[in-house]
Amino acid sequence: MGMLEKEKLHGPIELKTDALSKMDRLMLLQLNYVQITGSYKNFPEELRWLCMHGFPLKSLPSDLPMENVVALDMSYSNIESFGICYRYPERLHKRPKQLTGSCSKDKSLLGSLKILNLSFCEELQSLLGFDHIPKLERLILKGCIGMLDVCESIEQCLELVVVDLSYCNKLGKLPRIIGMLKKVETLLLEGCNLGESRIEDVGMDSPEMSKANNIGTNTITSSSTVLEAIPSYSKLFAISLPRYLVSLLLKNNNLSIESFPLDFSCLAMLKELNLDENPIVSLPSCVRSLPRLQTLGMKNCNMLTSVEHPPHTLTHLNLDSHSNNPLLQKVVFDRQMSPLQFFLGHMILALSSFEFEGMVKIQPMAAIEEKVLHCLGWTNLDFLNGSHTTTSVEYRESEESEIQMYYEFGIFSTSYWDKEMPNWITNKSIGPSISFTVPSSPKKLTGLNCCYMLTKLGEGIVVDLPVIKINNFTKNLTWIYKNYIGSVFDTNGECVSLLSHWMFGMNEMEYGDHITITILREKPDVFSYKFRIECGVSFVYDDEDIDKEEEDALSYYKSWNHIISGDLSGFQLTTGEYILSKDRMLRSSMDIDYLCGDGAQFKDEKVDFIALSQRKSGRVPEDGP
């Protein structure tokens, strides 16, 4: 074909079958969008793989030799019905062949076929004669939008392991067909409108129907009576899924919690489940009980508000959303969870009242318990209650809300507009840094409060929050914290303050350690105005007046895994510093050269996310929060 002149390739290519007649040993043949003339009996009989995209005829030619074909791909063709067998038992090379609706028990024309791909054959209406394709392993019918019928003989294909029925949304007997796929491991049902009632397609006196509705077959009087008796949330129970499923695609099926298949108990082998683009509002309870599930997709489920306690075997979770107004508010894990790779995207990250357990927790300051604030050493902050601020993160529109508390990496923080630091910030310094030595105390040091104020010296309505860099020179430890919030918008104030509390253990900071805290602007060259910076610190110690038998108010926060004194191995650079940023968890690109020098890289390629620490202590409840 490469010898053809280019101008001849502008229209359909014409091929005479005589050109193939002497290719006796040809086994792989691809003729996509080719106009074929001549008798098909001239095709090589040794063909193993035959690909003819855009085949123009309405059925397979009766004289096409396919006794040895293992893979047949006729995607984007005009075929209307598929079902071929031998009618007469003469010798193979002499047998007449024909397209039939029901096949005899004679030897099948497609007895060697293992892969059948009829994707996007939009004229295809029926698929027949599976009893004559006994070796079939993969059946791909994606995009066959005119498909009305699949012969029930499909249950005789005992080697069938992959079935793709995506967008076959006119298939009338879909629930029955699915129930016949006994050994199928991968089932793709994208865009099949399973959220709509398909109960009328199931025999009204079937055992499945009786079981689904707890109605004995001897009590059924009419179809209408049964349908009225079935609660809407049970209408998909009649779909019996293959018990050997490993991968199940239910993307874009209009599935809600009310119309979701309730019983996944037979899917003990399922490892991959895709629920993308469905209007579910929370994780279906039947998903939580899947004992081997590793990959869960809920991408663009734009009605989703919570995902609580997915299977602890999960290793990949996709909650990404392209919506301008995602509703997700809470993601909660079991303590026994496996290391997880998740896909969120910045659009899913909310600015208020949001919790992705182990990564970030956001609450209004007014809702924080007094005992939690007491443990942080935060007092006299009542003036924040009822106050509002406008904030933003990358790729999200700015949002006005009550002043929020942000918790991540063992660091509590809040930002607001005020001209004075809290009176309990004892050590203060004019400028972007402050150095000190941790003083001695009979009490145990539990944390450090750091506050900085940025006073505007020029015009501007947006303040991009700087990063906080804490160096413990004595222990050769450095933490660089990039706040969850990217920017704060001016609300007729001229001084923005950020207050943060850092929880430390005895191994990170103690008496005699020499500390320097530096406030660094991430991209100072883009600022059209300047700030006067003031920063200060104070220390927080164990309160001996607290009853040690009383539950630690910070126990839940201490149970998170990726915090200071926890597992920050995925956040450490080759130069030793720790970069504490949500961007690292989201696997976003980060500019760290201005913070750590050229050539700095993360020691590990990825973060193995585990929301809650596996360690158990008297202060951390064993069963999680």
C-alpha positions in Angstrom: 0.0 0.0 0.0 3.0 2.3 0.6 3.6 2.2 -3.2 0.3 4.0 -3.9 0.6 7.6 -4.9 -0.6 10.1 -2.3 -3.3 11.6 -4.4 -5.0 8.2 -4.7 -5.3 8.0 -0.9 -7.8 11.0 -0.7 -10.8 8.7 -1.5 -11.7 5.1 -0.4 -9.1 2.5 -1.3 -10.3 -0.3 -3.5 -8.9 -3.8 -3.1 -9.6 -6.8 -5.3 -9.7 -10.0 -3.3 -7.6 -11.7 -6.0 -4.6 -9.9 -4.7 -4.9 -12.0 -1.5 -5.5 -15.4 -3.1 -1.8 -16.5 -3.2 -0.9 -15.3 0.3 -1.3 -18.8 1.7 0.5 -18.1 5.0 -0.9 -14.7 5.7 -2.1 -14.6 9.4 -2.5 -10.9 10.2 -4.6 -8.7 7.9 -5.9 -5.1 8.5 -8.2 -3.6 5.9 -9.7 -0.5 7.5 -12.1 1.6 5.4 -11.3 -0.4 2.2 -13.7 -1.0 -0.6 -13.4 -4.7 -1.3 -14.4 -6.3 -4.7 -14.4 -9.9 -5.7 -15.2 -13.2 -3.9 -14.3 -13.4 -0.2 -13.4 -17.0 -0.6 -10.0 -15.7 -1.9 -9.1 -14.6 1.6 -6.2 -16.6 3.1 -7.6 -19.5 5.1 -4.7 -19.3 7.7 -5.8 -15.9 9.0 -5.6 -15.5 12.8 -6.3 -11.8 13.2 -8.7 -9.9 10.9 -9.4 -6.2 11.3 -11.9 -4.5 8.9 -13.0 -1.1 10.4 -15.7 0.5 8.5 -16.9 -2.7 6.7 -19.7 -1.5 4.4 -21.9 -4.6 4.2 -24.8 -5.3 6.5 -23.6 -8.8 7.4 -20.5 -10.9 7.2 -20.1 -12.5 3.7 -21.1 -16.2 3.7 -17.9 -17.2 1.9 -15.4 -15.5 4.1 -13.1 -18.2 5.5 -12.7 -17.7 9.3 -12.2 -21.2 10.7 -8.8 -20.2 12.1 -9.6 -16.6 13.1 -8.8 -15.9 16.7 -9.4 -12.1 16.8 -12.0 -10.3 14.7 -12.3 -6.5 14.8 -15.1 -5.0 12.7 -15.5 -1.7 14.7 -17.4 1.2 13.0 -19.0 -1.1 10.5 -22.5 -1.2 9.0 -23.3 -4.7 10.2 -26.9 -5.1 11.4 -26.9 -8.7 12.7 -24.1 -11.0 13.7 -24.5 -14.8 13.9 -22.7 -17.2 11.7 -22.6 -21.0 11.6 -22.3 -23.9 9.1 -25.5 -25.4 7.9 -24.1 -28.5 6.2 -21.5 -31.0 7.6 -19.3 -31.4 4.5 -15.6 -30.8 4.5 -14.5 -27.4 5.6 -13.3 -26.1 2.3 -16.5 -27.2 0.5 -19.1 -26.1 3.1 -21.6 -23.5 2.1 -22.0 -20.9 4.8 -24.7 -18.5 5.6 -25.8 -15.9 8.1 -28.6 -17.3 10.2 -30.6 -16.2 13.2 -30.4 -19.6 14.9 -27.6 -22.0 14.3 -27.6 -25.8 14.0 -25.4 -28.0 16.1 -22.9 -28.4 13.3 -19.3 -27.2 13.6 -19.1 -23.5 14.0 -17.5 -21.2 11.4 -16.0 -19.2 14.3 -14.9 -22.1 16.5 -11.4 -20.6 17.1 -12.6 -17.1 17.8 -11.4 -15.6 21.2 -11.8 -11.9 20.6 -14.8 -10.2 19.0 -14.8 -6.4 18.7 -17.9 -4.8 17.1 -17.4 -1.4 18.8 -19.4 1.5 17.4 -21.4 -0.6 14.9 -24.3 1.7 15.4 -26.6 -0.3 13.0 -26.0 -3.6 14.9 -29.3 -4.8 16.4 -28.8 -8.4 17.4 -26.0 -10.8 18.3 -26.8 -14.5 17.9 -25.3 -18.0 18.0 -22.9 -17.8 21.0 -23.1 -21.6 21.3 -21.0 -21.7 18.1 -18.2 -19.5 19.6 -17.2 -21.7 22.5 -13.7 -20.2 22.9 -14.8 -16.6 23.1 -12.9 -14.7 25.8 -13.5 -11.0 25.0 -16.7 -9.5 23.7 -16.5 -5.8 23.0 -19.7 -4.0 21.9 -19.0 -0.5 23.1 -21.1 2.2 21.4 -23.5 -0.2 19.8 -26.3 2.2 20.4 -28.8 0.3 18.2 -28.3 -3.0 20.0 -31.7 -4.5 20.9 -30.9 -8.2 21.6 -28.1 -10.4 22.7 -28.9 -14.1 22.5 -29.2 -15.9 25.8 -26.8 -18.6 24.4 -24.1 -16.2 25.7 -24.2 -18.2 28.9 -22.5 -21.1 27.0 -19.4 -19.0 26.5 -17.6 -20.5 29.5 -14.3 -18.9 28.6 -15.7 -15.3 28.5 -13.8 -13.0 30.9 -14.2 -9.5 29.4 -17.5 -8.0 28.3 -17.9 -4.4 27.2 -21.6 -3.3 26.8 -20.9 0.4 27.3 -23.6 2.6 25.8 -25.7 -0.3 24.7 -28.6 1.5 26.4 -31.3 0.0 24.2 -30.5 -3.6 25.2 -33.9 -4.7 26.5 -32.7 -7.8 28.5 -29.7 -6.2 30.0 -30.3 -7.5 33.6 -30.9 -11.0 32.4 -27.8 -11.0 30.1 -25.6 -9.7 32.9 -26.8 -12.5 35.1 -25.7 -15.1 32.6 -22.1 -14.0 32.5 -21.0 -16.5 35.0 -17.2 -16.3 34.8 -16.7 -12.8 33.5 -14.0 -10.9 35.4 -14.3 -7.5 33.7 -17.7 -6.0 33.0 -18.0 -2.5 31.4 -21.4 -0.9 31.6 -20.7 2.8 31.1 -23.6 4.8 29.9 -26.2 2.0 30.1 -28.8 4.1 32.1 -28.9 1.6 34.9 -30.2 4.3 37.2 -33.5 4.0 35.4 -35.9 1.2 36.3 -35.2 -2.0 34.3 -37.4 -4.2 36.4 -39.9 -4.7 33.6 -37.2 -6.6 31.7 -37.1 -9.3 34.4 -39.7 -12.1 34.5 -42.3 -11.1 37.0 -42.5 -14.5 38.5 -38.7 -15.1 38.6 -36.9 -16.1 41.9 -34.8 -12.9 41.6 -37.9 -10.8 41.6 -39.4 -12.5 44.6 -36.1 -12.2 46.5 -35.7 -8.6 45.6 -39.0 -7.6 47.0 -39.5 -10.2 49.7 -42.7 -11.4 47.9 -43.4 -15.1 47.4 -44.1 -16.2 43.8 -47.5 -17.6 44.9 -48.6 -14.1 46.1 -47.9 -12.4 42.8 -51.1 -11.4 41.1 -50.0 -9.0 38.3 -47.0 -7.1 37.0 -48.5 -3.8 38.1 -49.2 -5.0 41.6 -45.5 -6.1 41.9 -44.1 -2.9 40.5 -46.2 -0.9 43.0 -45.0 -3.0 45.9 -41.3 -2.5 45.0 -39.6 0.4 46.7 -37.6 2.5 44.2 -34.3 1.7 45.9 -34.8 -2.1 45.2 -35.4 -1.9 41.5 -31.9 -2.8 40.5 -31.6 -5.7 42.9 -32.8 -8.0 40.1 -29.5 -7.5 38.3 -27.4 -10.5 39.4 -23.7 -9.6 38.9 -21.1 -12.3 38.0 -19.5 -13.5 41.2 -16.0 -13.7 39.6 -15.9 -10.0 38.7 -12.5 -8.3 39.2 -13.3 -5.0 37.4 -16.7 -3.3 37.1 -17.4 -0.1 35.2 -20.6 1.7 36.1 -19.7 5.1 34.8 -22.4 7.6 33.7 -25.4 5.4 34.6 -27.5 8.0 36.4 -27.1 6.0 39.6 -28.2 7.6 42.8 -28.2 6.2 46.3 -31.8 5.3 45.8 -31.3 3.5 42.6 -28.0 1.8 43.4 -27.5 -2.0 43.3 -27.8 -2.8 47.0 -26.1 -6.2 47.2 -22.5 -6.5 46.3 -22.0 -9.3 48.8 -21.2 -11.9 46.0 -18.4 -9.7 44.6 -15.7 -11.1 46.8 -13.1 -10.9 44.0 -13.8 -7.3 42.9 -10.7 -5.1 42.8 -11.7 -2.2 40.6 -15.0 -0.2 40.7 -15.7 2.8 38.6 -18.7 5.0 39.6 -17.6 8.2 37.7 -20.2 10.7 36.6 -23.1 9.4 38.7 -25.4 11.6 40.9 -24.6 9.8 44.1 -24.3 12.0 47.2 -22.3 9.6 49.4 -20.4 6.3 49.3 -23.0 3.5 48.9 -22.9 1.2 51.9 -22.6 -1.9 49.7 -19.2 -0.6 48.5 -17.8 -0.5 52.0 -18.1 -4.3 52.4 -16.1 -5.2 49.3 -13.2 -7.3 50.8 -10.6 -6.9 48.0 -11.4 -3.5 46.4 -8.2 -1.7 45.5 -9.3 1.0 43.0 -12.4 3.2 43.4 -13.3 5.9 40.9 -15.9 8.6 41.8 -14.6 11.3 39.4 -17.1 14.0 38.5 -19.7 12.8 40.9 -20.8 16.4 41.3 -23.5 15.7 43.8 -21.1 13.9 46.1 -21.0 15.4 49.7 -19.2 12.7 51.7 -17.1 9.5 51.3 -16.9 7.8 54.6 -15.0 4.6 55.5 -14.2 3.2 52.0 -12.7 -0.4 52.2 -9.4 -0.4 54.0 -7.9 -2.4 51.2 -8.2 0.6 48.8 -4.9 1.7 47.2 -6.3 4.2 44.6 -9.1 6.7 45.0 -10.2 9.2 42.4 -12.5 12.1 43.6 -11.5 14.6 41.1 -14.2 17.0 39.8 -14.3 19.5 37.0 -17.3 21.2 38.5 -17.1 24.9 39.3 -19.0 24.2 42.5 -18.2 20.8 43.9 -20.1 19.8 47.0 -17.7 17.4 48.7 -17.3 18.2 52.4 -16.0 15.1 54.2 -13.7 12.1 53.5 -13.1 9.7 56.4 -11.0 6.6 56.5 -10.5 3.5 58.7 -7.3 3.3 60.8 -6.5 0.0 59.1 -6.4 1.6 55.6 -3.7 0.6 53.1 -1.2 3.2 51.7 -3.3 5.2 49.3 -2.7 7.2 46.1 -5.6 9.6 45.6 -6.6 12.0 42.8 -8.4 15.2 43.9 -7.4 18.1 41.8 -7.5 21.6 43.2 -11.1 22.2 42.2 -12.4 19.7 44.8 -10.7 21.6 47.7 -13.1 23.7 49.6 -12.4 26.9 51.5 -14.6 26.3 54.5 -16.2 23.5 56.4 -14.2 20.8 54.7 -12.3 17.7 55.9 -10.2 15.3 54.0 -9.1 13.2 56.9 -5.3 13.0 57.2 -4.8 15.9 54.8 -6.8 19.0 56.0 -9.6 19.8 58.3 -11.4 23.2 58.1 -13.9 24.6 60.6 -15.3 28.0 61.5 -13.4 29.4 64.5 -16.7 29.9 66.3 -17.3 26.2 66.2 -13.9 25.2 67.8 -14.3 23.7 71.3 -13.0 25.8 74.1 -10.9 23.0 75.4 -9.1 22.7 72.0 -8.3 26.4 72.0 -7.1 26.0 75.6 -4.7 23.2 74.6 -3.3 25.5 71.8 -2.8 28.3 74.3 -5.2 30.5 72.3 -7.2 32.9 74.5 -8.9 36.2 74.1 -9.9 35.6 70.5 -13.6 36.2 70.9 -13.3 39.2 68.6 -12.9 36.7 65.7 -16.4 35.1 66.3 -18.8 36.4 63.7 -16.1 38.1 61.6 -15.8 37.2 58.0 -12.9 37.1 55.5 -12.5 36.3 51.8 -10.0 33.7 50.8 -9.0 31.6 47.8 -7.0 28.6 46.7 -5.6 27.7 43.3 -8.2 27.2 40.5 -11.1 28.0 42.8 -13.1 31.2 42.9 -12.7 33.3 46.1 -15.2 32.7 48.8 -16.4 34.8 51.7 -17.0 32.9 55.0 -16.6 33.1 58.7 -13.0 33.1 59.8 -11.9 29.5 59.6 -9.4 27.3 61.5 -7.2 25.2 59.2 -5.5 22.0 60.4 -2.8 20.2 58.4 0.6 18.6 59.1 0.0 19.0 62.9 -0.3 22.8 62.4 -3.4 24.8 63.3 -3.7 28.2 61.6 -6.2 31.0 61.0 -5.9 34.4 59.2 -7.7 37.6 59.9 -7.4 41.4 59.6 -6.1 43.1 62.7 -3.4 45.5 63.7 -2.3 43.8 66.9 -0.9 40.5 67.9 -2.5 38.5 70.7 -1.2 39.7 74.1 0.1 36.1 74.9 2.6 36.3 72.0 5.6 37.2 74.2 8.6 37.3 71.9 8.2 39.8 69.0 10.5 41.1 66.3 10.2 43.7 63.5 11.2 42.1 60.3 10.7 38.8 58.4 12.6 36.6 61.0 13.0 36.0 64.7 15.6 33.9 66.5 15.5 32.5 70.1 16.6 29.7 72.3 13.9 27.5 73.9 13.8 28.4 77.6 13.8 25.9 80.4 10.6 25.0 82.1 9.5 22.4 84.7 6.6 21.6 82.3 6.7 19.6 79.1 6.9 21.7 75.9 3.9 20.6 73.7 3.8 23.3 71.0 4.9 26.6 69.6 2.7 29.5 68.6 3.8 31.7 65.7 2.2 34.9 64.6 3.1 37.3 61.8 1.5 40.5 60.7 1.7 42.0 57.2 1.0 45.7 57.1 0.4 47.0 53.6 2.6 49.9 52.5 1.0 50.2 49.0 -2.2 49.7 47.1 -3.5 46.2 46.5 -6.6 44.1 47.3 -5.0 40.5 47.4 -2.5 39.3 49.9 -0.7 36.1 48.9 0.2 34.4 52.2 4.0 33.8 52.7 5.4 30.5 53.8 6.8 29.9 57.3 10.2 28.4 57.7 11.3 27.0 61.1 14.9 26.0 61.5 16.0 24.0 64.6 19.8 24.4 64.2 20.5 22.4 67.3 18.8 19.3 65.9 19.4 20.1 62.2 15.7 20.0 61.4 13.9 22.4 59.1 10.1 22.6 58.3 8.8 24.8 55.5 5.0 25.3 55.7 2.9 26.5 52.8 -0.5 27.3 54.1 -3.6 25.6 52.6 -5.0 29.0 51.8 -3.2 30.8 49.0 -4.6 34.3 49.2 -6.6 36.6 51.5 -8.6 39.5 50.0 -8.6 42.9 51.5 -11.9 43.7 53.4 -11.1 47.3 54.2 -8.3 46.4 56.4 -4.6 47.3 56.1 -3.0 44.6 58.3 -3.4 40.9 57.8 -2.4 38.5 60.6 -1.8 34.7 60.5 -1.7 32.8 63.7 -0.4 29.3 63.8 0.2 26.6 66.4 2.7 23.9 65.7 2.4 20.6 67.7 5.9 19.3 68.6 7.1 16.1 70.3 10.1 15.9 72.6 12.3 14.8 69.7 11.7 17.9 67.6 12.0 20.8 70.0 13.1 21.1 73.7 15.0 23.2 76.2 18.2 24.8 74.8 17.4 24.3 71.1 18.4 27.3 69.0 15.5 28.2 66.6 15.0 30.7 63.8 11.6 31.4 62.2 11.6 33.1 58.8 8.6 34.5 56.9 9.2 34.1 53.1 7.2 35.4 50.3 6.9 32.7 47.6 7.0 35.0 44.5 8.1 38.5 45.7 8.7 39.7 42.1 4.9 39.7 41.4 4.0 42.0 44.2 3.1 45.5 43.2 3.1 46.7 46.8 5.2 46.1 49.9 4.7 45.1 53.5 6.1 45.8 56.8 6.5 42.4 58.5 6.3 41.8 62.3 6.5 38.3 63.8 6.4 36.8 67.2 6.3 33.5 69.2 5.2 32.0 72.4 5.5 28.5 74.0 2.8 26.1 75.1 3.4 23.6 77.9 1.5 20.7 79.4 -1.3 22.0 81.7 -0.8 20.2 85.0 -4.3 21.2 86.1 -5.9 19.0 83.4 -7.0 15.6 84.7 -4.8 13.1 82.9 -7.6 10.6 82.9 -9.7 13.0 80.8 -9.4 12.5 77.1 -6.8 14.7 75.4 -8.7 17.4 73.5 -6.1 17.1 70.7 -6.1 13.3 70.5 -7.9 13.2 67.2 -5.5 15.7 65.6 -2.5 13.8 67.0 -3.9 10.6 65.4 -3.2 11.9 61.9 -0.3 10.3 60.3 1.4 13.0 58.2 2.2 15.5 61.0 5.3 16.7 62.8 6.5 13.8 65.0 4.5 11.5 62.6 5.4 10.2 59.1 6.7 13.0 57.0 9.1 10.8 54.9 7.3 11.6 51.7 7.8 15.3 52.3 11.5 15.4 52.9 14.0 16.8 50.4 17.4 15.3 49.6 18.8 18.4 51.3 17.0 17.4 54.6 14.2 20.0 54.8 10.6 19.0 55.0 8.1 20.8 52.7 4.7 20.8 54.3 2.2 21.6 51.5 -1.0 20.1 50.2 0.5 20.4 46.7 2.8 17.5 47.6 -0.1 15.3 48.5 -1.9 16.3 45.3 1.3 15.6 43.3 1.2 19.1 41.9 4.4 20.7 40.6 6.1 22.8 43.2 8.8 25.6 43.0 11.1 24.8 45.8 14.4 26.3 44.5 13.8 29.7 46.1 13.3 27.9 49.5 16.0 25.3 49.4 18.4 26.2 46.6 18.9 24.8 43.1 18.9 21.0 42.8 16.7 20.2 45.8 14.5 17.2 45.2 12.2 15.0 47.2 13.8 11.9 48.5 10.8 9.8 47.6 9.0 10.0 44.2 5.5 9.8 45.8 3.7 10.1 49.1 2.2 6.9 50.4 -0.8 8.5 52.0 -2.2 7.0 55.2 -4.7 9.2 56.9 -4.4 7.9 60.5 -1.4 6.7 62.4 -1.1 3.0 63.0 0.5 3.7 66.4 -1.8 3.3 69.4 -1.4 5.1 72.7 -3.5 6.1 75.6 -4.2 9.4 73.9 -5.2 8.0 70.6 -8.4 6.0 70.4 -7.9 2.6 68.8 -11.0 2.7 66.7 -10.4 6.2 65.3 -12.4 9.3 65.9 
